Structures are given as structure tokens and as C-alpha cells.
Amino acid sequence: MKKIKKIKIKLNGKIKYTIQDYKLSELLKLNKIPIKKVAIEVNEEIINKKKISKIKLKNNDKIEIVHFIGGG
């Protein structure tokens, strides 16, 4: 049986734990974050939304998700 390795990430300044090789798209889905209404940054690099299903999270990744808010 394969042992599942946990990793530590920082999501919007809060420490979270997840499994190794967890995809960014899965993290967004789990947290019910609408992809069309956010900007995503991983380790200070803005992520192209077309590539989020290919990005695997690594130990100590820093993820910032900014929601767009309309107003006037």
C-alpha cells in the first residue's frame, strides 16, 4: 500500500495541509472558489487559468487568491 505524504501550503496567509501532488484545480474546487472571478498567484507568479489543472502543489507553496469585486 502506498503511503500518502502530506505537504504544508500557505493559502491566503493561512497554513493548510494537503496531500502531495494535489492539483491547484482540486484545491479551488474543494474550497468552492469560482475560477472566473479570481486571480491566482503561486509563489509570487500569476497563474494562467488554462493551466491550473496541470499545476501540482508542492511543500511550502504560497498561494494567493484574489476575488474580483464590482462596485461603483
N, C-alpha and C positions, 0 to 999 in steps of 0.2 A: 504494500500500500504506500502510495506517495504521500510524503509529509507536506502539509500546506504551510508555506512560510508567510508570516505576517510582516508587513512593512509599515513604517510610520510616514505619514504625509502631513503637510500643513495646508488646510483648506480655509481660505479667507481668514488666516491668522489663528485658526484653531487646530490643535493636534488631533489627527484622526488615524485610526489603524485600519488597514485593509489587507487583502491578500496580494502576494507578489503576482505580477503580470496582469493585474486588474486593468481594464481599459478605461480611458478617460470617458468614453461614451457611456459605459456602465455606471460610472460614478455619477454622471449627470442624471441618468435615468433613475438611479436609486434615490437621489435627492430631489427628484421631480423638478429639475431645472429646465425650462424651455430654451432650447438651443437658439431659436430665432431672436430671443430677446436679451441675449447676454454677449459679453466679450469675455474671452477666456485667455488666461496667461499661465504658462507653466514655466517655472524657473526664470521669470522675467522676460519670457518670449511669447509674443502674441501668437495664438494658435489659429490656423486656418480651419474653419468648421468642417470642411470637407475631409479633413484628416483625423478627426477626433476618434474615429473607430479603429484607427491604426496605432494610436499612441498608448503605450503601456506605461503604467505608473511604476516609478522606481522609489526605493527607500530615500527619504528626505526630500522628495519633490515638494515644491511650493506652488500651490495652485491658487490663483486669484480669479474669482468670477464676479463680474460687474454687471448688474442688471440695468437695462435702459429704462428710464422713467420719462414719460411725456409730461409736458406742462406748458404753461404759458404765462 
